[in-house]
Amino acid sequence: MSELKVETRGRKPKSDEIKLIEVLDRYINPEIVANKIMTIIEESPSDKTRLEAIKLFLYYRFGKPKEVKDITIQNETPIFNIDFDNIDE
């Protein structure tokens, strides 16, 4: 019987991420990329472009920060209305 490869769902293991970074570092010099991003940050006339370049570098190099959401419920809203007075027994 042949072995079936079971694909896992969700986030890939950290070891896979580290391997990917190592492969990218082998083929793409991180120093050249960092210099190019710095050029974009320094020379771009657009604040939006500069911010995106900074975010891109930080996300790829240090990882995207954990997203935290604050959810506040003001008052309870019923999902549906039931009129218990009109229910037949």
C-alpha positions in Angstrom: 0.0 0.0 0.0 1.4 3.4 -0.9 1.8 6.1 1.7 -0.4 9.1 1.2 0.9 12.5 2.0 -1.4 14.2 4.4 -1.5 17.9 3.9 -1.9 20.0 7.0 -4.1 23.1 7.1 -3.4 26.3 8.8 0.0 28.0 9.3 3.0 26.3 8.0 5.6 25.2 10.5 8.3 27.8 11.5 11.0 25.5 10.1 9.4 25.8 6.6 9.5 29.6 7.0 13.1 29.6 8.0 14.0 27.3 5.0 12.2 29.7 2.7 14.1 32.7 4.1 17.4 30.8 3.7 16.6 29.9 0.0 15.6 33.5 -0.7 18.8 34.8 1.0 20.8 32.4 -1.2 19.4 33.8 -4.5 18.5 37.4 -3.6 21.0 39.4 -1.6 19.1 40.9 1.3 21.5 43.8 1.4 20.6 44.8 -2.2 16.9 44.5 -1.4 17.2 46.6 1.7 19.2 49.2 -0.2 16.4 49.3 -2.9 13.7 49.7 -0.3 15.8 52.5 1.3 16.0 54.2 -2.1 12.2 54.0 -2.4 11.8 55.3 1.1 14.2 58.2 0.6 13.3 59.2 -3.0 9.6 58.5 -3.5 7.4 61.6 -3.7 4.5 59.6 -2.3 4.1 59.1 1.4 1.9 56.1 0.7 4.6 54.4 -1.4 7.2 55.1 1.3 5.0 53.6 4.0 4.2 50.6 1.9 8.0 50.0 1.3 8.7 50.2 5.1 5.8 47.9 5.9 6.9 45.4 3.2 10.4 45.2 4.6 9.3 44.9 8.2 6.7 42.2 7.4 9.1 40.0 5.4 12.1 40.4 7.7 10.4 40.4 11.1 7.0 39.0 10.5 3.6 40.6 10.6 2.6 41.6 14.1 -0.3 39.7 15.7 -3.6 41.4 14.9 -5.6 42.4 17.9 -9.2 43.5 17.6 -11.3 45.1 20.4 -14.9 44.2 20.0 -17.4 46.0 22.2 -21.1 45.2 22.2 -23.2 48.1 23.4 -26.5 46.2 23.9 -27.8 42.8 23.2 -29.8 42.5 20.0 -32.0 39.4 19.7 -31.4 37.2 16.7 -35.1 36.8 16.1 -38.3 37.9 17.9 -40.6 35.3 19.4 -44.0 36.4 20.7 -44.6 33.9 23.4 -48.2 35.2 24.0 -49.3 34.0 20.5 -47.9 30.5 20.7 -50.6 27.8 20.4 -50.4 25.1 23.0 
